[in-house]
Amino acid sequence: MSLDDLVVSTEKIDTVYVSKLQGNLNNFTAEKCIKSVINSLKHGSVILDLEELNMVTTQGIIAFKTLSEEAFLHKHKIILINLPLSVRQAFLMAGVRNLFPIANNEEAAFKMASRPSR
């Protein structure tokens, strides 16, 4: 997979969308990621599975911040699961904390997603 590859696969389960990101989130792929997740956010909460996300650059962090704002505007949640160490480190280096709730597993994420937003 090259640096400009990102695969976003989305599956609807009940009222929640589960999107898996595979590849790299950078200036080449950020817009694709944002558009795909916003499309799901219009209809319900989203669980982002980041297990196969290899790299997040500064532009990827900006994409996550944009998604956080969009989730607020659409009154839905984005919950992260399976964060690789490289993604956690990118968030820490960018000073990003508490941008999204992080669940320990998919079951916990579904419980979080099904709770009403405040």
C-alpha positions as CSV (number, residue, x, y, z in Angstrom):
1,M,0.0,0.0,0.0
2,S,1.5,3.4,-1.0
3,L,1.4,6.6,1.0
4,D,-1.6,7.9,-0.9
5,D,-3.8,4.9,-0.2
6,L,-6.6,4.8,2.3
7,V,-9.4,2.3,2.2
8,V,-12.6,3.3,4.2
9,S,-15.0,0.5,4.5
10,T,-18.4,1.2,6.2
11,E,-21.0,-1.2,7.5
12,K,-24.3,-0.2,9.1
13,I,-25.3,-2.2,12.2
14,D,-28.7,-1.2,13.6
15,T,-28.4,2.6,13.8
16,V,-24.6,2.8,14.1
17,Y,-22.1,2.9,11.3
18,V,-18.8,1.1,11.7
19,S,-16.0,2.5,9.5
20,K,-12.7,0.8,9.2
21,L,-9.7,2.8,8.1
22,Q,-6.9,0.9,6.3
23,G,-3.7,2.6,5.2
24,N,-2.4,6.1,5.8
25,L,-4.2,9.3,6.8
26,N,-2.3,12.2,5.4
27,N,-2.6,15.1,3.0
28,F,-3.4,12.7,0.1
29,T,-6.2,10.9,1.9
30,A,-7.6,13.2,4.5
31,E,-10.4,14.5,2.3
32,K,-11.5,11.0,1.3
33,C,-11.7,10.1,5.0
34,I,-13.6,13.2,6.0
35,K,-16.2,12.8,3.2
36,S,-16.8,9.1,3.9
37,V,-17.3,9.6,7.7
38,I,-19.5,12.7,7.3
39,N,-21.7,10.8,4.9
40,S,-22.3,8.2,7.7
41,L,-22.6,10.9,10.4
42,K,-25.6,12.4,8.6
43,H,-27.5,9.2,9.5
44,G,-26.1,8.2,12.9
45,S,-23.2,7.7,15.2
46,V,-19.9,6.3,13.9
47,I,-17.5,3.8,15.3
48,L,-14.1,4.3,13.7
49,D,-11.9,1.1,13.8
50,L,-8.3,2.3,13.4
51,E,-6.6,-1.1,13.8
52,E,-5.3,-1.1,10.3
53,L,-4.4,2.6,10.1
54,N,-0.7,2.7,9.6
55,M,0.2,6.4,9.8
56,V,-1.4,9.7,10.8
57,T,0.3,12.9,9.7
58,T,-0.5,16.5,10.7
59,Q,-3.1,16.7,8.0
60,G,-4.6,13.5,9.4
61,I,-4.9,15.1,12.9
62,I,-6.6,18.1,11.2
63,A,-9.0,15.6,9.6
64,F,-9.8,14.1,13.0
65,K,-10.5,17.6,14.4
66,T,-12.8,18.4,11.4
67,L,-14.6,15.1,12.1
68,S,-15.1,16.1,15.8
69,E,-16.6,19.4,14.7
70,E,-18.9,17.6,12.2
71,A,-20.0,15.1,14.8
72,F,-21.0,18.0,17.1
73,L,-22.9,19.7,14.3
74,H,-24.8,16.5,13.3
75,K,-25.5,15.7,17.0
76,H,-24.0,12.2,16.6
77,K,-20.9,10.6,18.2
78,I,-17.7,9.3,16.8
79,I,-16.1,6.6,18.9
80,L,-12.7,5.2,18.3
81,I,-11.6,1.6,18.7
82,N,-8.4,-0.3,18.2
83,L,-6.0,2.6,18.2
84,P,-2.5,1.5,17.1
85,L,0.5,2.9,19.1
86,S,1.5,5.1,16.1
87,V,-1.9,6.8,16.1
88,R,-1.8,7.3,19.9
89,Q,1.6,8.8,19.6
90,A,0.5,11.1,16.8
91,F,-2.4,12.4,19.0
92,L,0.0,12.9,21.9
93,M,2.6,14.8,19.7
94,A,-0.1,17.0,18.4
95,G,-1.4,17.7,21.9
96,V,-4.8,16.2,21.1
97,R,-6.6,14.8,24.1
98,N,-10.2,13.8,24.6
99,L,-11.2,14.6,21.0
100,F,-13.3,11.4,20.8
101,P,-14.4,8.8,23.3
102,I,-12.2,5.7,23.0
103,A,-13.8,2.3,23.7
104,N,-11.9,-0.9,24.7
105,N,-13.7,-3.0,22.2
106,E,-16.5,-3.0,19.7
107,E,-19.2,-4.0,22.2
108,A,-18.3,-1.1,24.5
109,A,-18.3,1.2,21.5
110,F,-21.8,0.1,20.5
111,K,-23.0,0.8,24.1
112,M,-21.4,4.3,24.0
113,A,-22.9,5.0,20.5
114,S,-26.4,4.0,21.6
115,R,-26.5,6.4,24.5
116,P,-28.2,9.7,23.8
117,S,-25.9,12.7,23.1
118,R,-25.8,15.5,25.6
